[in-house]
Amino acid sequence: MKRLVEISRTLSDTVSGLGFAPPVAYVYTPLEYARAPHEAYLHKYARGGATVMVGMNPGPFGMAQTGVPFGDVAMVRDFLEISGAVKKPAREHPKRPVEGFDCPRREVSGTRLWGWARERFGKPDAFFDRFFVANYCPLVFMGETGRNITPDKLPASEAEALFWACDRALAALVAAMESEVVIGIGAFAKRACDRALADMPVRVGQVLHPSPASPAANRGWAEQAERQLEALGLL
């Protein structure tokens, strides 16, 4: 979908000019260095009317490597059948190299989400006829040690400009896809959707985030997400 590519590039250009102070020491922008597989994902799977499922931001072993939201390498390559050239971030942490589709690490959140999609729908097209997955914030934040820093941990002074750009991009994406329902994957994403889409005629819901840091998600994430989506009338 051409409009989504325009939205992605505008968001990337906007947030790449923002500054972040310690404890943030490294910022990765996969919409730039992994643009080829990211835009392949948009062209191949974005469909009008689909329910948009919104995550927080790229994981260091997921979208940071592949450019695809929740983009565990094996799932993106083998299930979504997407690949492409992945370059390097401007500054790379030695403990968090970007290896693209050669990255040997798995992204648990991605294996859970796309694994559920494969189990429930069989083929990617059957899933994307109903849903589309996006990330609210396109940036990866890391501390000096390589520790992942999520957007909700940023100080208000830095978050304001970032969230303003992300809100606009999310609203534009939902409008372009003519979606009637948007699902926040986790509490942060739900709040972001409520804020960004407050003036739009869309219904916002929430499902549990598949992160292994969540004790609840470690007790059968797929089953819980399925029940939540059923309760929202989406399955």
C-alpha positions as CSV (number, residue, x, y, z in Angstrom):
1,M,0.0,0.0,0.0
2,K,1.7,3.1,-1.3
3,R,0.2,5.5,1.3
4,L,1.6,3.4,4.2
5,V,5.1,3.6,2.7
6,E,4.7,7.4,2.6
7,I,3.6,7.4,6.3
8,S,6.5,5.2,7.3
9,R,9.1,7.3,5.6
10,T,7.7,10.6,7.0
11,L,7.7,9.1,10.5
12,S,11.2,7.8,10.1
13,D,12.4,11.2,8.9
14,T,10.7,13.0,11.8
15,V,11.9,10.8,14.7
16,S,15.5,10.4,13.3
17,G,16.0,14.1,14.1
18,L,15.1,13.8,17.8
19,G,17.6,13.7,20.6
20,F,17.7,11.5,23.6
21,A,19.8,11.9,26.8
22,P,21.2,9.3,29.1
23,P,20.3,6.6,30.1
24,V,19.6,6.3,26.4
25,A,23.0,5.8,24.7
26,Y,22.0,4.1,21.4
27,V,19.0,4.6,19.1
28,Y,18.3,2.3,16.2
29,T,15.9,3.3,13.4
30,P,15.0,0.1,11.5
31,L,12.6,2.1,9.2
32,E,15.8,3.4,7.7
33,Y,18.4,0.7,7.7
34,A,15.8,-2.2,7.2
35,R,13.6,-0.2,4.8
36,A,13.6,-2.9,2.1
37,P,12.0,-5.7,4.1
38,H,9.8,-3.3,6.0
39,E,8.3,-1.8,2.9
40,A,8.0,-5.3,1.4
41,Y,5.9,-6.2,4.4
42,L,3.7,-3.1,3.8
43,H,3.2,-3.8,0.1
44,K,2.5,-7.5,0.6
45,Y,0.2,-7.5,3.6
46,A,-1.5,-4.2,4.3
47,R,-5.2,-4.5,3.3
48,G,-8.0,-2.1,3.6
49,G,-10.5,-2.7,6.4
50,A,-8.2,-5.0,8.4
51,T,-8.1,-4.7,12.2
52,V,-4.8,-3.0,13.1
53,M,-2.9,-4.6,16.0
54,V,-0.4,-2.1,17.5
55,G,2.7,-3.0,19.4
56,M,5.0,-0.8,21.4
57,N,8.3,-0.5,19.6
58,P,10.9,-2.8,17.9
59,G,12.6,-5.5,19.8
60,P,16.4,-5.8,19.5
61,F,16.1,-9.3,18.0
62,G,12.9,-8.7,16.1
63,M,12.0,-5.6,14.1
64,A,15.5,-4.3,14.8
65,Q,16.8,-7.1,12.7
66,T,14.1,-7.6,10.0
67,G,12.2,-4.3,9.8
68,V,8.9,-6.2,10.4
69,P,6.9,-5.7,13.6
70,F,7.4,-8.5,16.1
71,G,9.8,-9.6,13.4
72,D,11.5,-12.8,14.7
73,V,13.9,-13.8,11.9
74,A,12.6,-17.3,11.4
75,M,9.0,-16.3,11.4
76,V,9.5,-13.4,9.0
77,R,11.6,-15.5,6.6
78,D,9.7,-18.8,6.8
79,F,6.1,-17.9,7.6
80,L,5.7,-14.4,6.2
81,E,8.2,-15.2,3.4
82,I,9.8,-11.8,3.5
83,S,13.5,-11.0,3.2
84,G,15.7,-8.2,2.0
85,A,18.8,-6.2,2.5
86,V,19.4,-4.9,6.0
87,K,22.1,-2.3,6.5
88,K,23.6,-1.0,9.8
89,P,22.4,1.6,12.2
90,A,24.4,4.9,12.4
91,R,25.8,3.8,15.8
92,E,25.8,0.2,16.8
93,H,26.2,-1.2,20.2
94,P,28.9,-4.0,20.2
95,K,26.6,-6.3,22.2
96,R,23.6,-5.6,20.0
97,P,24.8,-6.0,16.4
98,V,22.3,-5.7,13.6
99,E,22.8,-8.9,11.6
100,G,19.6,-8.8,9.6
101,F,18.3,-12.2,8.5
102,D,21.6,-13.8,9.7
103,C,20.7,-13.0,13.3
104,P,20.8,-16.3,15.3
105,R,18.7,-15.0,18.2
106,R,15.0,-15.5,18.5
107,E,12.5,-12.9,19.5
108,V,10.1,-14.5,21.9
109,S,7.3,-12.0,21.4
110,G,7.5,-12.5,17.7
111,T,7.5,-16.3,17.9
112,R,4.4,-16.1,20.0
113,L,2.4,-13.7,17.9
114,W,3.3,-15.0,14.5
115,G,3.2,-18.6,15.8
116,W,-0.3,-18.0,16.9
117,A,-1.2,-16.5,13.5
118,R,0.2,-19.6,11.8
119,E,-1.6,-22.0,14.1
120,R,-4.9,-20.2,14.0
121,F,-5.0,-19.1,10.3
122,G,-2.6,-21.5,8.5
123,K,-1.5,-19.1,5.8
124,P,-0.4,-15.5,6.1
125,D,-3.0,-14.3,3.7
126,A,-5.8,-15.7,5.8
127,F,-4.5,-13.8,8.8
128,F,-3.9,-10.5,7.0
129,D,-7.4,-10.6,5.5
130,R,-8.5,-9.9,9.1
131,F,-5.6,-8.3,10.8
132,F,-2.5,-6.1,10.3
133,V,0.4,-5.7,12.7
134,A,2.2,-2.4,13.2
135,N,4.4,-0.8,15.9
136,Y,3.5,2.6,17.5
137,C,7.1,3.8,18.0
138,P,9.7,2.9,15.3
139,L,12.8,3.4,17.4
140,V,14.9,1.0,19.5
141,F,16.4,2.5,22.6
142,M,19.4,1.0,24.5
143,G,21.5,2.0,27.5
144,E,25.3,1.9,27.6
145,T,25.3,-1.8,28.6
146,G,22.9,-2.7,25.7
147,R,19.9,-2.9,28.0
148,N,16.7,-2.4,26.2
149,I,14.8,0.8,27.2
150,T,11.1,1.0,26.2
151,P,9.4,4.2,25.2
152,D,7.3,4.3,28.4
153,K,10.5,4.8,30.4
154,L,11.6,8.0,28.6
155,P,11.3,11.3,30.5
156,A,8.3,13.4,29.6
157,S,10.4,16.1,27.9
158,E,11.7,13.6,25.4
159,A,8.5,11.5,25.0
160,E,6.4,14.5,24.1
161,A,8.0,15.1,20.7
162,L,8.3,11.4,20.0
163,F,4.7,10.6,20.9
164,W,3.4,13.5,18.9
165,A,5.0,12.1,15.7
166,C,4.0,8.6,16.5
167,D,0.4,9.6,17.2
168,R,0.1,11.4,13.9
169,A,1.6,8.4,12.0
170,L,-0.8,5.9,13.7
171,A,-3.8,8.0,13.0
172,A,-2.7,8.3,9.3
173,L,-2.1,4.6,9.0
174,V,-5.6,3.7,10.5
175,A,-7.2,6.3,8.2
176,A,-5.4,5.0,5.1
177,M,-6.4,1.4,5.9
178,E,-10.0,2.5,6.7
179,S,-9.9,0.3,9.8
180,E,-12.9,0.2,12.2
181,V,-11.1,-1.6,15.1
182,V,-7.6,-1.1,16.5
183,I,-6.1,-3.3,19.1
184,G,-3.3,-2.3,21.4
185,I,-1.0,-5.2,22.2
186,G,-0.3,-4.4,25.8
187,A,-1.3,-1.5,28.1
188,F,1.1,1.1,26.7
189,A,-0.1,0.5,23.1
190,K,-3.7,0.7,24.2
191,R,-3.1,4.1,25.8
192,A,-1.3,5.3,22.7
193,C,-4.2,4.2,20.5
194,D,-6.7,5.8,22.8
195,R,-4.8,9.1,22.6
196,A,-3.9,9.0,18.9
197,L,-7.3,7.9,17.7
198,A,-9.5,9.9,20.1
199,D,-11.1,11.9,17.3
200,M,-11.6,9.1,14.9
201,P,-14.6,6.8,14.5
202,V,-12.8,3.6,15.5
203,R,-13.2,1.1,18.3
204,V,-10.0,0.5,20.4
205,G,-9.4,-2.7,22.3
206,Q,-6.5,-4.5,24.0
207,V,-4.9,-7.9,24.2
208,L,-2.1,-9.2,26.4
209,H,1.5,-8.4,25.2
210,P,3.4,-11.6,24.4
211,S,6.6,-10.5,26.0
212,P,8.5,-13.1,28.1
213,A,8.9,-10.4,30.7
214,S,5.1,-10.7,31.4
215,P,4.3,-13.5,33.9
216,A,0.8,-13.6,32.5
217,A,2.0,-14.1,28.9
218,N,4.2,-17.0,30.0
219,R,1.1,-18.8,31.1
220,G,-0.2,-19.5,27.6
221,W,-0.2,-16.2,25.7
222,A,-1.9,-17.6,22.6
223,E,-4.9,-19.0,24.5
224,Q,-5.4,-15.7,26.4
225,A,-5.1,-13.5,23.3
226,E,-7.5,-15.7,21.5
227,R,-10.1,-15.3,24.3
228,Q,-9.6,-11.6,24.3
229,L,-10.1,-11.3,20.6
230,E,-13.1,-13.5,20.8
231,A,-14.6,-11.3,23.5
232,L,-14.1,-8.3,21.2
233,G,-16.0,-10.1,18.4
234,L,-12.9,-10.3,16.1
235,L,-12.7,-14.1,15.7
